Amino acid sequence: MLRHAEPARVKLLPAWAWAACAWMVLAAPPVRATLEGSMVFHMLVQLPLLAVIGYAMGAAWIRAGAEGASAHALTGVQSCNAGGVTGILAASFVMVLWMLPRLLDLARLDAAVDAVKFVSVPAAGFAVALSWPRLPVIARAVVHLEVIATLMRFGWGYLAAEERLCLAYLAGDQQRTGELLIWLGTAYAILVVWRPMFGGAMRARDTSPGALNTP
Amino acid sequence: MSARRTAIAATLACVAGLAVAHAVTDGFQAYTLESARRLNALRSPLPVPDLALEWADGSRTRLLDAPGRVLLVDFVYTNCATYCAALGSTYARLQQRLVSEIAVGAVRLVSVTFDPARDGPAELRAYRARHSTDPSGWDLGRPLHASELRGGLAAFGVVVIPDGMGGYAHNAAVHVVAPEGRLVAILDPSDIDGIVMLARNAIGGKAGHVAAR
């Protein structure tokens, strides 16, 4: 009888360590310079990556489970975060501020401001990781709406502006950023409504025996 | 307990967020760096650096060497097809509008090139000749030291970036420097009336009463 041995899963690093490595890679001067050299990369690659790094760390902390000091600290923090309200509010302020032209410029031109960004954006992702599981469904819907609205507002603002809003980036860059923001908002909207609108119906079709099997 | 703590924490988060937003936008007024620097010039004029320049006539002095004059400073490069052409025609018109003030030495138009490698005195003279038949009152200079140029651009708030086509993109504007050497206003090149008005105000030392735009 063939026994299939479980392939030994060697975990090189815990999840949070991967996130920390990714952060250090992003913070390295050549990577920073490349990503911040273009408005598209700065706003649509670097900022989301930083937020995801923070999110991964937050999610890892939650998964870490009941281990003494860390679990205590987590409960302490989450006691100020009933329903995920505080975390989502704080994260919203951070993300909206870093999309403003003035702060994008300052992050590109001033290393001190960039350092603040490298701490605050992952912190915002961290806060979202702690808060999202606690958000009731209606609040989640509100957050989705706000994200879509913000992406559209900023996208349209950058696309339709008659002048260069960012001094560190060219006008063509600004237009492409605006377009991509609008596409991103659209894609986000589609993703958000897909499962509620279509996912349930497909599952019903699959499970009903002898019913019309529409592919 | 948790609900109350959350309410307090959430309120604090909102207040802190609004406070930070207020601070980084100069009271929700300046969302771009350009509007921020224009607002700052009006609210708190700072001294400008005394750049060492080689002028278009070949002489070498410093920007503020002749005190007691209002300087209208702009930053250009002579190969520019867009913004600097607009600035050039603006300066030509300013020469005409401020002819009497220039004649008595109360106002001086200064164009500084931020491309000293390619813009020597000959190129600067050619640039002026493209826009104006009269060289009086409009001096053009090239910074002698690269480090001073960087400091000068930073002090005036001018950001120059390569435009991917061998040229530069920059925030073109006319900078009004009062006789005591402070940057009191930054204006659009198209706002000729505003520039003339501010220049005349600054002559009499009335720069402090410049109407905020």
Boltz contact constraints between the chains, C-beta under 6 A:
constraints:
  - contact:
      token1: [A, 79]
      token2: [B, 2]
      max_distance: 6.0
  - contact:
      token1: [A, 79]
      token2: [B, 5]
      max_distance: 6.0
  - contact:
      token1: [A, 80]
      token2: [B, 5]
      max_distance: 6.0
  - contact:
      token1: [A, 80]
      token2: [B, 6]
      max_distance: 6.0
  - contact:
      token1: [A, 80]
      token2: [B, 9]
      max_distance: 6.0
  - contact:
      token1: [A, 82]
      token2: [B, 2]
      max_distance: 6.0
  - contact:
      token1: [A, 82]
      token2: [B, 3]
      max_distance: 6.0
  - contact:
      token1: [A, 82]
      token2: [B, 6]
      max_distance: 6.0
  - contact:
      token1: [A, 85]
      token2: [B, 6]
      max_distance: 6.0
  - contact:
      token1: [A, 85]
      token2: [B, 10]
      max_distance: 6.0
  - contact:
      token1: [A, 86]
      token2: [B, 6]
      max_distance: 6.0
  - contact:
      token1: [A, 86]
      token2: [B, 9]
      max_distance: 6.0
  - contact:
      token1: [A, 86]
      token2: [B, 10]
      max_distance: 6.0
  - contact:
      token1: [A, 86]
      token2: [B, 13]
      max_distance: 6.0
  - contact:
      token1: [A, 89]
      token2: [B, 10]
      max_distance: 6.0
  - contact:
      token1: [A, 89]
      token2: [B, 13]
      max_distance: 6.0
  - contact:
      token1: [A, 89]
      token2: [B, 14]
      max_distance: 6.0
  - contact:
      token1: [A, 90]
      token2: [B, 13]
      max_distance: 6.0
  - contact:
      token1: [A, 93]
      token2: [B, 17]
      max_distance: 6.0
  - contact:
      token1: [A, 100]
      token2: [B, 31]
      max_distance: 6.0
  - contact:
      token1: [A, 101]
      token2: [B, 32]
      max_distance: 6.0
  - contact:
      token1: [A, 102]
      token2: [B, 31]
      max_distance: 6.0
  - contact:
      token1: [A, 102]
      token2: [B, 32]
      max_distance: 6.0
  - contact:
      token1: [A, 102]
      token2: [B, 33]
      max_distance: 6.0
  - contact:
      token1: [A, 102]
      token2: [B, 36]
      max_distance: 6.0
  - contact:
      token1: [A, 105]
      token2: [B, 33]
      max_distance: 6.0
  - contact:
      token1: [A, 165]
      token2: [B, 32]
      max_distance: 6.0
  - contact:
      token1: [A, 167]
      token2: [B, 33]
      max_distance: 6.0
  - contact:
      token1: [A, 167]
      token2: [B, 159]
      max_distance: 6.0
  - contact:
      token1: [A, 167]
      token2: [B, 171]
      max_distance: 6.0
  - contact:
      token1: [A, 170]
      token2: [B, 169]
      max_distance: 6.0
